[in-house]
């Protein structure tokens, strides 16, 4: 029994040593853990999937009852809302009233030469035939036209003869009244820019290149936006590469969309059709269509304008056809006006480049030739230098 007892003693001692060694090992392992008291946090989404650095937590992963802006204090991922890009600041165009007040002084400066010359001539005592010829020449130089000039001079001759006076104040009043009658303040100069039922107003803008036609469309868009109209541009001048880009830029400044083709030489009637279609679908108030402006002697252009109008009217009536004329072109501008009027029913005139000139007589001339009113006048290069034509202000600026 002695040897057996000794064996059991060795086994017991070995067991004690093994248990002690295991205890020391465990203590060492725990010591390497840095004294962490809690297990590391594991972030999971709603479905229980672990969120790794390759898949950060998003707003969709969060419980809807948890505020995503709560500060992270537990070492997890901070969830932030993505930055919202600010919309570009749109320009707010001047109102029509503000434009008239600002432009009236400019118009007076540009046309005062006519009034001053006429008043100087008419205020002389004992007007001779030579003096009356000078009056005629001054009026003709203003592009008033032969017919209107003859009518105005005859009226002034009669009043001077009957009254027997050349008092400057009285002569000025005569001149004012006669010119105002020729300009005709009774003409309806309103722009047809009101929706008809479920259809937008459609305005077709025509004219030769160089008159400022595309610029006029952009500026007219600003006039309508200032009146809180919802506008769509149609870039149907597909033969001039820069026209669509130019019109798009005008639209972007005031939040007006532009329907265009990115293919040079595309069918203008097709672009115009799509613009009107977009205006109908978007419930817009006005669709403004810019058209090509090759030389008026090109018969193909006139045919194209007629086609555009016919195609548009399959969707909505064309309520306004505005002819853009350069006020400095004189009789050439009048020939342009007559050619366009043969193909499309012109409803109004836009006179551009009236700043710095003394060609105000063209207002009377073109109205008489076409039987339609001047509705808008451009007096400068600024984006808001287009204003509704005001007969009283115009004549007042000439006479002074």
Secondary structure, DSSP 8 states (H G I E B T S, - for coil): -HHHHHHHHHHHHHHHHHHHHHHHHHHHHHHHTTT--S-----B-TTS-B--TTS---TTTS-TTS-TTS---SS--------------------HHHHHHHHHHHHHHHHHHHHHHHHHHHTSSS--HHHHHHHHHHHHHTT--HHHHHHHHHHHHHHHHHH----HHHHHHHHHHHHHHHH-TTS------S-BTTB-EEEEEE--TTS-HHHHHHHHHHHHHHTT--EEEEE--TTSHHHHHHHHHHHHHHT-EEE--SSTT--HHHHHHHHHHHHHHTT-SEEEEE-----TT-HHHHHHHHHHHHHHTTTS-EEEEEEEEEGGGTHHHHHHHHHHHHHS---EEEEE--TT---TTHHHHHHHHHS--EEEEE-SSSTT-EEE--HHHHHHHHH-
